[in-house]
Amino acid sequence: MLQKDDLVLKPSNNYRWWIAALIGLATAINYLDRQNLPIAIGEIRKTIEISDFDYGLINSLFLFAYGTMYAIGGRIIDILGSKMGYAVMIVWWSVANILHGLISSVTGLGIARFLLGLDEGGGFPGSAKVVSEWFPRKERSMAFGIFNTGSSLGAVLAPPLLAVIISLANWRWTFIFSGLLGLGWVLLWFNMYSLPSKSRFSSVAEKAYIASGQASEVGARPKTPWLGLFRNRDVWTVILVKFFPDSAWYFYIFWLPKYLNDVRGLDIKGIGLYAWIPYAFAGVGSLLGGWLSSFLLRKHVSLAVARKIPLGLAAALLPTSLLITSVSLPLAIVFFSMAMLGHQLYSTIAQTLVTDLFPSPVVGSVTGLMGCMVTYGAMLFSVLIGYVIGEFGYGPAFLISGMLHPLGFILALVLLKKDRFVRNDLAII
């Protein structure tokens, strides 16, 4: 017979991985929210007239707001703390997502998209801060891989799930449904999350293990104004390593469903059938990147090399996207899949670099500035790519996008010096 104590969750030695799964779920909802528009755009166009240039501009509005809040959101999370700061962000973006279902014009859609971007910008800085609080350094790339897989999970679920919702109801309900999912996540978050030292779910042994793996980050650090981050060499290093690849990523996620509709002639059901496949491979890339880097560290490879090897392998996969426009639909999906696997492998390591180069108290702020700058770059690229596609078609767009990850990797080789990985002497005032 069950006793009362049997129903109480006992402290665990592996609770940190539940935390990684929880922020992975938040990231999945985040990407489900932002995939609503690309998936539903064909149906929305039946009620709202939207040109290719309008669509590119709407995506740029999202990215401008997203990039701005990336920086501000990271700072807010450092001030409020990861628990309250993350909750504020996801409540905010869930409400904004629901608003999409109420608009009836291009202007309204642009405003709603801007508000969504303004809210979602705090998600990744919050996740990075949680990883820095809950994981020792040797496990952080794997933790990043797990939560980064959430972006692929959300994108995998989006095409078939949203296609079903549109078939049963209409495109407006896709936004309302995913917004409600985000509000439900917040209830889980408040029940499950706290700092490791205060967690009732984490065992004494696990708390000691986490603390020992973060010992090198503890100590007196000179105080630096927040704006002083712009004068820090390592801040610009992590920005430049991610700047060009993220522009390509946003091109893939925003234009894949539209490409399948415009060029390959797929309707909403066809998009639901095929569009999830590249995102499934993207999820594999996230886990592969996290696993490979951690594996290399266990084999006593230096931290700098254990980060650069996965970055190089990932960058080598992206030029395959140049072949997408010249092959059959099944092969086009294969090349899309290789490109997205490569990006998420690359992105997992690029995000982990922040926790390698900076102490936990400033991880949110640095991640926020990095995300802000790279998203501004993606915003400008989105306007450019909308013009390029409208004037010249998709071929040149895939050509440009396929070369951006190799460029990012070259910058990583030049800028990421071995000695920088042991510097942890920065704090923010």
N, C-alpha and C positions, 0 to 999 in steps of 0.2 A: 504494500500500500504506500502511495506517495505521502511523504511528510511535508510539512510547510517549508522546511529548509531546502527540500529538493527542488522547489519552484524558484529559488533565489539563484541568480547567476553568480557563480563562484569567480573570484579573481583569476585571471588567466595570465600565463607566461607569454602569450602571443596576441594580446589584445591590440597591440600596435597595428597588426595587419587588418584587424576589423576597422580601425580608423582609416587605414589606406583604402579599404573597400568602400567606406562611407563617403570619402571625398571623391572616390571614383564614380560613385552613383550620382553625386552632385554634378560632376563633370559630364556624365551621360545626359542628365536632364538639361544641362547648359547647351550641349550640342543638339539635342532634340529640339530645343527651343529655336536655335538659330537655323536649323535645317528646315523648319516649317515653310519659310518663304521659298527657298530654292525648289523644294518638292512640290509645293502648291501653286507655283507661279503660273503654270499653264491654266489651271482652273481659275485663279484670280483674274487672269487676263480676259476671261469670259464675261466678267462684270466690271473690271477696271482696265482701261486701255493703258498699257505700259510698254514703252519702246525699249530696245536694247540699251540705249543711252540712259533712259530713266532707271532701268534696272541697275546698271553700273553705278549711277549716282546714288540710288537708295542704299546699295551696299557700301558706298563710300561714307555716307552719313552714319551708318552703323559703325564702321571702322573708326571714324573720327571720334565718336562718342566712346567707343570701346577703348581706344587708345588713351584718351584723356582720363577716363576713370581708372584705367590700369594703373596710372601713376598715382592719382589721388586715392583710389581704392586701396592700393598697397599701403599708403601712409595711414589711411583710416584704420585698416586692420592692425597695423603696428600700434596704433593709439588705443583702439577699443579692445584689442586682444583677438585672438583667432576665433573664439567661440561666438562672441557677440558680433564681431565684424563680419564674419562669414554669413551669419543668419540675416543680418541687415541686407547684405547684397542679394541673397537669393530670394528673399521676400520681395524686394524691389524689382528684380528682373522678372519674377513670376507674374506680378501684377501688370508690368509693362507688356508681357507676352499676351496676356488675356486681352489687353486693349487692341491688339492687332485684329481680333475677331469682330471689332465694332466699327472699323473704318470703312469708308466708301469712296475714297479718292486717292490719287497718287500722292498728293500732299499729305493726307492723313497717314498713308502707309509709310512715307518718309519720316514723319514725326514719331510714329510708333516704333519704327526701326531704330531711330536715334535714341529713344528712351530705353529700348532693350539693350543697345550697346553701352549706354551710360551705366546700366546696372551690372551687366555681365563682366565688365572690366575688372571687378574685384575678385572674380572667382579663382583665377590661377595664382595671383599673389597670396590669396588666403590658403590655397592648397600647399603652396611652397612653404609657407610659414608653419603649417601643421606638420609637414614632413620634417622640417628642421627641429621642431619641438619633440616629436615622437620617435625619431629614428637616429641611431648612431650613423656616423658618416659612411661606414662600409655598406650599409643597407639602403642608403638614400636613393641610389639610381634605380633599385628594384621598386622602392616605394613610389618613385616618380613614374616608373613604367606602369604600375598598377593603376594609379589615379589617372594617368594620361590615357590608359586604355578606355577609360570612361568616355572620352571624346569619340572614340571609334564605336563603342557600344551604342551611344546615343545616335550616331550617324547610321549605324547598321539597322537599328530598329526603326529609324525615321521613315525610309521609303515604304516598306510594307505596312507599317502601322498607320501612317498618315494616309496612305492610299485606301486602306479599309475605312478609316473615319470619313474621308471625302466621299467614298462610295455609299456609305450608310447615311451620312448627313450632308455636310457641305464643308468647304475649305475653312470657314470661320471656326468650326468646332475643333480643328487641329490645334489652333492657338489656345483656345480655352482649356482643352484637355491637358496639354503639356504645362500650362501655367498652374493648374491645380496640382499636378505632380510635384512641382517645386515647393508649393506651400506644404504639402504632406511631408516632404523631406525635412523641412525645418523642425517638425515635431520630433523626428528621429534624432536630429542633431542635438537638440537641447537635452534629450534624455541620455545620449551616449557620450557626449564629448566633454572633456575637461583637460587641463594640463596633466601630463603623466603623474606628477607628484601628488595630484589631488584626485586621481581617478579611483573610483571604487571598484572598477572592473579589471584593473591591472594589478598583477601580483607584486609583492615586495621585490622578488627576484628580477622581474622585468623592469621595474623602476630603476633598480640598481644597474642593470645592464644598459639601459638607455642613457643614464647619467654618466656611466663610465665611458661610453662611446662619444660623449660630448664634452669630456673634461677639458680638451684642448681649447674649447671655445669660451671657457670660463676665466674671468680675470678682468683686471682694470683695463679699460680702453679709452683712448682720447675721444672726447666728444666732438662731433662734426655736425654743422648745420645741415639740414636736409638738402638745401640747394648745393651744399658742398659736394654732394655725390657726383655732380656733373664734372668736378675736377679730379675725380678718382679714375685712374687708368683702368682698373679692373671693371668698373661699371661700363666703360665704353667698349671693352673687350667683349663682355657678354652681349651687349647690344649688337655689335657688328657681326658676331658669329651667327646671330639669329635674324638679322635685318632682312637680307635678301630671301632666304628660304621661306620665311613666313608669308611673303608676298605671293609666292608660288602656291603655298598651301591654301590661302584664301581663294585664289583663282580656282583651284580644283574643287573645293567644297561648295563654292557659290555657283559655279558654271557647269558642273558635271550633270545634274538633272536637266538643265536647260539645253546643254549640248545633245543629250540623248533624245530630247524632244525635237529640237530644231533640225539636227543633222541626221540622226538615226531614225526619226519618225516615231518614237515610242510615245504612247499615251500614258496617262497616270498609272494604269495597271502595269504597263511594260516597264515604266520607271521603277515602280515598286518591286518588280521582279528582278531587275538587274542592278539598280543603283546601290544596293546595300553591300554588294560583294567587295568593291574596293575598300570600303570602310572596315569590313571584317579583316582584311589584310592589314589595314592601318593599325588595328588593335594588336595583331601579331607583331607588328613593328615596335609598338610601345613596349610590350613585354620582352621582346627579343633584345631591344636596346638596354633595358634595365638589367636583364639577366646577364648579357654578355659583359657589360662593364663590371658588374659585381663578380662574375666568374674570373675575369682577368685580375681583379684585386686579390681574390683568394689564391691566385697563382703567383702572388707577390710581384705582379707588374706594377710599375709606379702609377700613381693616381693620374698624372697628366697623360700618360700613354693609354691607360685604361679608358680614358674619355675620348681620346683622339681616334683610336682604332674604330669604334662604332660610328663615329662621325664620318670617317672616310668611307666605310662600307655603305653607309646610308646614301651619301652624296653620289656614289657610283651608280645607284639605281635610278636616279631621277631622269637622266637623259633618255631613258626608254620611252618617256611620254612623247618624244618627238615623232614616234611611229603611230600614234593613236589615230590620226586622220587618214592614214593610208592603208588600213587593214580592215578586216571584217569586224562585225560587232563583237563576237566572242573574244577575238584577239585585242580589240580596243579595251575591253573590260580587263583583260589580263594586264595590259600595259598601264592602265589606270591603277590597277591594284598594286603593281610593282612600285609605281611612283608614290602612292599613299603609304605603303609599307615603309618605303625609304624615308619619307618625311617624318613619320611618327617615331621611327628609330632615331633619327637625327634630333627631333624635338625633345625627346626624353632626356638625352644627354645634354643638350643645350640648356634645358631648364635646371638640370642637376648642377651645372657649373656654378650657379648662384650660391648654392649651399656649400660648394667646395671653396669658394673664394671669399665668402662673407659669413659673419657670425649670425646666429638666429635672431637677435633683436632687430637686425636691419634687413633680413631676407625679404620681408613683405615690401619694404620700400624699394629695394634694388630690383626685385622682380617686377614691381609696378612700373618703374622707370624704363626697364628693358621692354616690357610689353607695350608701354606707351609709344616709344620710339619706333619699334618694329611695326606696330599697327598703323601708325601714321604713314610709314612707307607703303604698307599694304593698301591703305586708303588711296594714295596717289596712284598706285599700280592698278587699282580697280577702275579708276576713271580712265586711265590709259588703255587698259585691256578692253573695256567696253567700246572705246573708240576703234581700237584695232580690229575687234571682231566685227563691228558694224561696217567697217570700210573694207577689210581684207579677208575676213573669215577666221576660222579657228586655227588654221595651220601656223601662222606667225605667232599666235598666242601660246600655243604649245611649245614652239621653238624657244621663245624667250623664257618661259617658265621652267623648261627642262634644264637650263644652265645656271639657275640661281643657287641651287644647293652646292654644286661644285665650287662656286664662287665663295659661298659661306665657309666651306671647308678650308679653302686656301687661306682665308682670313684667320681661321682657327689655328692653322699651322704656324702662321706668322706671329700671332698675338698671344697665344697661350703658352707661356713659358713655365717650365717646371717649378721654379722657385715661387711663383705666384700662388700655388696651391697650399702653401703653408702660412700665408698671411691672413690673420684673423684679428686685426687690431683696430677695427672701425666700429664706432657707435654713433647714433644720431641724437641730436637734441632738437 
